[in-house]
Amino acid sequence: MHAERHPLVDRTVLLKEEVRDAQRGMVMGGLKFEVLEWWDLLTGTSWTITDSNFACYWYAMRAASSDLPLDDEVVYGKIRNAQGIGLGHLVHVTELGEEI
């Protein structure tokens, strides 16, 4: 469990170009990602044992179809769609690119 807030909380980064979401195509390289917090610090539990959470489910699917680590170095944040609605996703810290 993380004891301190993620250093990019409330900041926006670009996801690295190699980020791919083979299942839905919603988490992709070059998209803006608004960092909200480490998942475990936000919820008090690991994403790996969180029941009935869509963001955790889709991260597991992405991890299964790529080389993403299965550790707790994941942050929860938002990717805004074309209508400006922020949809919640989990992203591994290795997928975070430059702050914008």
N, C-alpha and C positions, 0 to 999 in steps of 0.2 A: 504494500500500500504506500502511496505517496504521502509524505507528510507536509509538503509545501506546494503551493499553487504552481501551475505550469508558467514558465516565464513569458509565454505569449498570450496569456489570458486577455480577452477583449481586444485582441489584435487580429488582423487578417493577413493570411499568407497565400501564396500560390502553391498549389500542389505540384510536386515534381512531375516532369514530363512523362516519366516511366510509369506513373500510377495508372492502373487499369482496373475497370470493373466489368468483368466479362458477363456478369449476370444481368445487370440493369443499365450499365453505362452512365450512372449518375455520379460516381466518384472517379474523376478522370484528371489526368495531368493538365495543368494550366488553369484549372478552375480556382476561383477564390474560395478560401475556407476560413470561416470566422471561428477562432479557437475560443471555446468556452471554459474548458477545464479538463484535467486528467479525469478519465471515467471513474476510476476507483475513488478518487477524492470527492467527486461529485455525488456518487451514489453509495459509497461505503462498502462496495463489493467489486469483485473482479467481473469483467465483461464475460468471462468464460462460464460463470455460474449464474448469470442474471437471467431470470425467466421472463418470457413474454415481452421482450423488448426488441423492437424492429431494428434499431441501429446495431445491437449486438448480434442479432441473427444475420444481418447482411454483412457485417464485418467477418463473421465466421465463414460465410459463403465466399467472400473475397479471399480470405486467408487460405481456404481450401483449394482455390483455383490459382494460387500464386505462391510466391515464396515469402509471404508475410510471416513474421514471427508470431508465435502464440503466447506471448508474454503480456504483461499489463502496461506496457509502454504505449498506451493508446489514449488519445484525447477525443473528447466529444466536441463537436462543433456544428456549424451550419454551412450549407452550400445553398445559395439562393437560386431559385429557378427563374425562368424568363419573366414570370409575373412578380418577382421580387420576394417570394415567400421562401423563408429559410427552412430547409429540410435538414433534420438532424442525422449526423453520420458519425461513425467512429473511424479514426484515421491513425495509423501507426506513426510514431514520431519520425521514422525514417522516410515517410512520404511527404513530410512538411518541407516546403521550399522557402523561398525568401519572403520576408515580411514586406507588405506593400502599404 
